[in-house]
Amino acid sequence: MHAPDRPATYAHPARLILILSLTPTVALGIGRFAYALVLPDMRDALGWSYSAAGFMNTINAAGYLAGALIASRLVKRFGLSAVVRWGTLACVVSLALFAISGNFVVLSFARLLAGLGAAAGFVAGGALATTIAQSRPARANVLISLFYAAPGLGILLSGLIAPFVLQAFGPGSWWIVWWAMTLLSIVMIIPLMLTPIDTHAGIAEAAPTKFEIGPVWIYLAGYFLFGAGYIAYMTFMIAYVRDAGGGAAAQSGFWCLIGLSAFVTPWVWRSVLALNKGGISTAIILGFNALGAALPLFGHSAALLAVSALVFGVAFFAVVASTTVFVRLNYPPAEWPAGIAAMTIAFGIGQMLGPIAVGAVTDALGSLSYALNVSAAMLAVGAIAAAFQRRLSPPSSP
């Protein structure tokens, strides 16, 4: 038996991971979350029912789940870098489709494509970022967090653009917002398309391995609840702010605070991510996420909503990072793509079913506050579930 390979050395790991982070910036920060900013105008202009508007989120989540299911196989066949780039390009194409058509079928396909591309790129990008971070073990957790905090930049930029475009051009200008998002994304992904990122024949070419669900089922259940719980907050809070009397500036400010909070995520949670005690890191961070989601239930004041956005945002992106840190610390490198994919699948199922459950509660009880109650409760239960995850036998040292 030959000795295991030593971790590859990367001259500028932080720079490479920041370039890779353009994938979640575009695919999630803009491609998925900007929809909440534009949805009210699209629904009014296109005559959508709430069910039709919700379907766009459901089909996007279904695409995300499908992308997560096939991501490992795509990585094995095409390699990490190729899957990252093609997944990101698929998301940009979906944005362009939203800009050029108001047809419900075309827009549904665009949301499906956005989900597929986002999941494939996110799984491959997360595995590649983890591989690069492993070359600096002392800083690995912070380096990984740089990748997962990236959607905050997309949220910030879309928050600075969308509300004011809609205000400037008036009702029915939703398609102009999507053109702006498309052009912004094209510019942003240029470094990703042009920078060679060598995987050093690492996990993309490793022999296929079987990922065991049994030892981590409680952890996956917690992450499923996170996927189901966060979506209500990220989908409905702009409507909640608007219903409370907030105009374009208030909506932009709230959304930008969520994005800005992501920038400090790697440092705020650095010591928590280093705990390496099963699911306790995820449980702590997810508990703060639940707190942020619950705060708007206590009032509509600007200060309370601002604190909610900051607490929710700084924890939201760290929850995702914590799952990858968990995989890195508990599984050998050959299992990282499958492990990250398993986490993404659990998350994807949750975010697909979450809008249905939350929508049913809202329709039945007639208030958005109940949806936020359900959201916060699911996040809290998810934190409790993650806390019961024990540390697995650590993988062999590289």
NORCORLIN-V922646 format. One record per residue. N is the residue number from 0. RES is the residue in one letter. SS is DSSP state (H for helix, E for strand, L for the rest). PHI is phi in whole degrees, 0 to 359 (* if undefined). BURIAL is 1 if it has 24 or more other C-alpha atoms within 12 Angstrom, else 0. Layout:
# NORCORLIN-V922646
n | res | ss | phi | burial
N | RES | SS | PHI | BURIAL
N | RES | SS | PHI | BURIAL
This chain:
# NORCORLIN-V922646
n | res | ss | phi | burial
0 | M | L | * | 0
1 | H | L | 276 | 0
2 | A | L | 292 | 0
3 | P | L | 296 | 0
4 | D | L | 295 | 0
5 | R | L | 279 | 0
6 | P | L | 302 | 0
7 | A | L | 295 | 1
8 | T | L | 257 | 0
9 | Y | L | 242 | 0
10 | A | L | 295 | 0
11 | H | L | 227 | 0
12 | P | H | 299 | 1
13 | A | H | 297 | 1
14 | R | H | 296 | 0
15 | L | H | 296 | 1
16 | I | H | 291 | 1
17 | L | H | 295 | 1
18 | I | H | 294 | 1
19 | L | H | 299 | 1
20 | S | L | 293 | 1
21 | L | H | 295 | 1
22 | T | H | 295 | 1
23 | P | H | 294 | 1
24 | T | H | 301 | 1
25 | V | H | 279 | 1
26 | A | H | 290 | 1
27 | L | H | 252 | 1
28 | G | H | 302 | 1
29 | I | H | 257 | 1
30 | G | L | 300 | 1
31 | R | L | 264 | 1
32 | F | L | 278 | 1
33 | A | H | 296 | 1
34 | Y | H | 304 | 1
35 | A | H | 297 | 1
36 | L | H | 287 | 1
37 | V | H | 263 | 1
38 | L | H | 306 | 1
39 | P | H | 303 | 1
40 | D | H | 290 | 1
41 | M | H | 296 | 1
42 | R | H | 295 | 1
43 | D | H | 292 | 0
44 | A | H | 289 | 0
45 | L | H | 264 | 1
46 | G | L | 70 | 0
47 | W | L | 283 | 0
48 | S | L | 279 | 0
49 | Y | H | 296 | 0
50 | S | H | 294 | 0
51 | A | H | 296 | 0
52 | A | H | 296 | 1
53 | G | H | 293 | 1
54 | F | H | 300 | 1
55 | M | H | 299 | 1
56 | N | H | 289 | 1
57 | T | H | 295 | 1
58 | I | H | 289 | 1
59 | N | H | 295 | 1
60 | A | H | 293 | 1
61 | A | H | 296 | 1
62 | G | H | 297 | 1
63 | Y | H | 296 | 1
64 | L | H | 295 | 1
65 | A | H | 298 | 1
66 | G | H | 297 | 1
67 | A | H | 293 | 1
68 | L | H | 293 | 1
69 | I | H | 259 | 1
70 | A | H | 301 | 1
71 | S | H | 299 | 1
72 | R | H | 292 | 1
73 | L | H | 298 | 1
74 | V | H | 297 | 1
75 | K | H | 299 | 1
76 | R | H | 275 | 0
77 | F | H | 249 | 0
78 | G | L | 95 | 1
79 | L | H | 297 | 1
80 | S | H | 299 | 1
81 | A | H | 296 | 1
82 | V | H | 294 | 1
83 | V | H | 301 | 1
84 | R | H | 292 | 1
85 | W | H | 292 | 1
86 | G | H | 297 | 1
87 | T | H | 293 | 1
88 | L | H | 298 | 1
89 | A | H | 300 | 1
90 | C | H | 293 | 1
91 | V | H | 294 | 1
92 | V | H | 300 | 1
93 | S | H | 296 | 1
94 | L | H | 296 | 1
95 | A | H | 295 | 1
96 | L | H | 298 | 1
97 | F | H | 294 | 1
98 | A | H | 281 | 1
99 | I | H | 253 | 0
100 | S | L | 219 | 0
101 | G | L | 250 | 1
102 | N | L | 290 | 0
103 | F | H | 297 | 1
104 | V | H | 293 | 0
105 | V | H | 297 | 0
106 | L | H | 293 | 1
107 | S | H | 296 | 1
108 | F | H | 298 | 1
109 | A | H | 299 | 1
110 | R | H | 292 | 1
111 | L | H | 297 | 1
112 | L | H | 298 | 1
113 | A | H | 299 | 1
114 | G | H | 294 | 1
115 | L | H | 302 | 1
116 | G | H | 295 | 1
117 | A | H | 296 | 1
118 | A | H | 293 | 1
119 | A | H | 299 | 1
120 | G | H | 294 | 1
121 | F | H | 290 | 1
122 | V | H | 295 | 1
123 | A | H | 294 | 1
124 | G | H | 295 | 1
125 | G | H | 296 | 1
126 | A | H | 294 | 1
127 | L | H | 290 | 1
128 | A | H | 298 | 1
129 | T | H | 294 | 1
130 | T | H | 298 | 1
131 | I | H | 294 | 1
132 | A | H | 297 | 1
133 | Q | H | 297 | 1
134 | S | H | 288 | 1
135 | R | H | 232 | 1
136 | P | H | 307 | 1
137 | A | H | 292 | 0
138 | R | H | 246 | 1
139 | A | H | 302 | 1
140 | N | H | 296 | 1
141 | V | H | 293 | 1
142 | L | H | 297 | 1
143 | I | H | 298 | 1
144 | S | H | 297 | 1
145 | L | H | 301 | 1
146 | F | H | 291 | 1
147 | Y | H | 280 | 1
148 | A | L | 276 | 1
149 | A | L | 299 | 1
150 | P | H | 305 | 1
151 | G | H | 301 | 1
152 | L | H | 293 | 1
153 | G | H | 296 | 1
154 | I | H | 296 | 1
155 | L | H | 300 | 1
156 | L | H | 295 | 1
157 | S | H | 293 | 1
158 | G | H | 292 | 1
159 | L | H | 281 | 1
160 | I | H | 256 | 1
161 | A | H | 301 | 1
162 | P | H | 300 | 1
163 | F | H | 280 | 1
164 | V | H | 295 | 1
165 | L | H | 297 | 1
166 | Q | H | 291 | 1
167 | A | H | 289 | 0
168 | F | H | 263 | 0
169 | G | L | 83 | 0
170 | P | L | 304 | 0
171 | G | L | 87 | 1
172 | S | L | 266 | 1
173 | W | H | 304 | 1
174 | W | H | 291 | 1
175 | I | H | 293 | 1
176 | V | H | 301 | 1
177 | W | H | 293 | 1
178 | W | H | 296 | 1
179 | A | H | 299 | 1
180 | M | H | 295 | 1
181 | T | H | 295 | 1
182 | L | H | 295 | 0
183 | L | H | 299 | 1
184 | S | H | 293 | 1
185 | I | H | 301 | 1
186 | V | H | 296 | 0
187 | M | H | 292 | 1
188 | I | L | 274 | 1
189 | I | H | 305 | 0
190 | P | H | 300 | 0
191 | L | H | 295 | 1
192 | M | H | 288 | 1
193 | L | H | 260 | 0
194 | T | L | 272 | 0
195 | P | L | 287 | 0
196 | I | L | 237 | 1
197 | D | L | 280 | 0
198 | T | L | 273 | 1
199 | H | L | 54 | 0
200 | A | L | 51 | 0
201 | G | L | 273 | 1
202 | I | H | 291 | 1
203 | A | H | 295 | 1
204 | E | H | 257 | 0
205 | A | L | 291 | 1
206 | A | L | 297 | 0
207 | P | L | 303 | 0
208 | T | L | 233 | 0
209 | K | L | 266 | 0
210 | F | L | 267 | 1
211 | E | L | 276 | 0
212 | I | L | 281 | 0
213 | G | H | 312 | 0
214 | P | H | 293 | 0
215 | V | H | 235 | 1
216 | W | H | 297 | 0
217 | I | H | 291 | 1
218 | Y | H | 292 | 1
219 | L | H | 297 | 1
220 | A | H | 297 | 1
221 | G | H | 296 | 1
222 | Y | H | 288 | 1
223 | F | H | 301 | 1
224 | L | H | 293 | 1
225 | F | H | 298 | 1
226 | G | H | 299 | 1
227 | A | H | 287 | 1
228 | G | H | 277 | 1
229 | Y | H | 291 | 1
230 | I | H | 295 | 1
231 | A | H | 295 | 1
232 | Y | H | 297 | 1
233 | M | H | 289 | 1
234 | T | H | 270 | 1
235 | F | H | 256 | 1
236 | M | H | 292 | 1
237 | I | H | 296 | 1
238 | A | H | 297 | 1
239 | Y | H | 296 | 1
240 | V | H | 296 | 1
241 | R | H | 296 | 1
242 | D | H | 296 | 0
243 | A | L | 277 | 0
244 | G | L | 102 | 0
245 | G | L | 282 | 0
246 | G | L | 273 | 0
247 | A | H | 301 | 1
248 | A | H | 295 | 1
249 | A | H | 294 | 1
250 | Q | H | 296 | 1
251 | S | H | 297 | 1
252 | G | H | 299 | 1
253 | F | H | 299 | 1
254 | W | H | 295 | 1
255 | C | H | 293 | 1
256 | L | H | 296 | 1
257 | I | H | 298 | 1
258 | G | H | 294 | 1
259 | L | H | 297 | 1
260 | S | H | 297 | 1
261 | A | H | 295 | 1
262 | F | L | 293 | 1
263 | V | L | 260 | 1
264 | T | H | 308 | 1
265 | P | H | 301 | 1
266 | W | H | 266 | 1
267 | V | H | 299 | 1
268 | W | L | 256 | 1
269 | R | H | 304 | 1
270 | S | H | 289 | 0
271 | V | H | 291 | 1
272 | L | H | 294 | 1
273 | A | L | 276 | 1
274 | L | L | 298 | 0
275 | N | L | 52 | 1
276 | K | L | 234 | 1
277 | G | L | 62 | 1
278 | G | L | 265 | 1
279 | I | H | 295 | 1
280 | S | H | 299 | 1
281 | T | H | 299 | 1
282 | A | H | 298 | 1
283 | I | H | 297 | 1
284 | I | H | 292 | 1
285 | L | H | 294 | 1
286 | G | H | 298 | 1
287 | F | H | 294 | 1
288 | N | H | 299 | 1
289 | A | H | 296 | 1
290 | L | H | 298 | 1
291 | G | H | 299 | 1
292 | A | H | 290 | 1
293 | A | H | 276 | 1
294 | L | H | 303 | 1
295 | P | H | 297 | 1
296 | L | H | 289 | 1
297 | F | H | 262 | 0
298 | G | L | 157 | 0
299 | H | L | 250 | 0
300 | S | L | 296 | 0
301 | A | H | 300 | 0
302 | A | H | 295 | 0
303 | L | H | 293 | 0
304 | L | H | 294 | 1
305 | A | H | 294 | 1
306 | V | H | 296 | 1
307 | S | H | 301 | 1
308 | A | H | 299 | 1
309 | L | H | 292 | 1
310 | V | H | 293 | 1
311 | F | H | 298 | 1
312 | G | H | 296 | 1
313 | V | H | 291 | 1
314 | A | H | 269 | 1
315 | F | H | 305 | 1
316 | F | H | 287 | 1
317 | A | H | 288 | 1
318 | V | H | 299 | 1
319 | V | H | 297 | 1
320 | A | H | 298 | 1
321 | S | H | 295 | 1
322 | T | H | 291 | 1
323 | T | H | 289 | 1
324 | V | H | 299 | 1
325 | F | H | 301 | 1
326 | V | H | 297 | 1
327 | R | H | 298 | 1
328 | L | H | 276 | 1
329 | N | H | 243 | 1
330 | Y | L | 226 | 1
331 | P | L | 288 | 1
332 | P | H | 307 | 1
333 | A | H | 299 | 1
334 | E | H | 261 | 1
335 | W | H | 300 | 1
336 | P | H | 301 | 1
337 | A | H | 293 | 1
338 | G | H | 293 | 1
339 | I | H | 295 | 1
340 | A | H | 297 | 1
341 | A | H | 299 | 1
342 | M | H | 297 | 1
343 | T | H | 293 | 1
344 | I | H | 295 | 1
345 | A | H | 301 | 1
346 | F | H | 299 | 1
347 | G | H | 296 | 1
348 | I | H | 297 | 1
349 | G | H | 299 | 1
350 | Q | H | 284 | 1
351 | M | H | 280 | 1
352 | L | H | 276 | 1
353 | G | H | 304 | 1
354 | P | H | 299 | 1
355 | I | H | 295 | 1
356 | A | H | 295 | 1
357 | V | H | 293 | 1
358 | G | H | 297 | 1
359 | A | H | 297 | 0
360 | V | H | 295 | 0
361 | T | H | 296 | 1
362 | D | H | 296 | 0
363 | A | H | 288 | 0
364 | L | H | 256 | 0
365 | G | L | 76 | 0
366 | S | L | 214 | 0
367 | L | H | 293 | 1
368 | S | H | 299 | 1
369 | Y | H | 293 | 1
370 | A | H | 298 | 1
371 | L | H | 290 | 1
372 | N | H | 300 | 1
373 | V | H | 297 | 1
374 | S | H | 301 | 1
375 | A | H | 297 | 1
376 | A | H | 295 | 1
377 | M | H | 296 | 1
378 | L | H | 295 | 1
379 | A | H | 295 | 1
380 | V | H | 295 | 1
381 | G | H | 299 | 1
382 | A | H | 296 | 1
383 | I | H | 296 | 1
384 | A | H | 298 | 1
385 | A | H | 298 | 1
386 | A | H | 295 | 1
387 | F | L | 274 | 1
388 | Q | L | 285 | 1
389 | R | L | 274 | 1
390 | R | L | 291 | 1
391 | L | L | 275 | 0
392 | S | L | 299 | 0
393 | P | L | 295 | 0
394 | P | L | 294 | 0
395 | S | L | 298 | 0
396 | S | L | 294 | 0
397 | P | L | 293 | 0
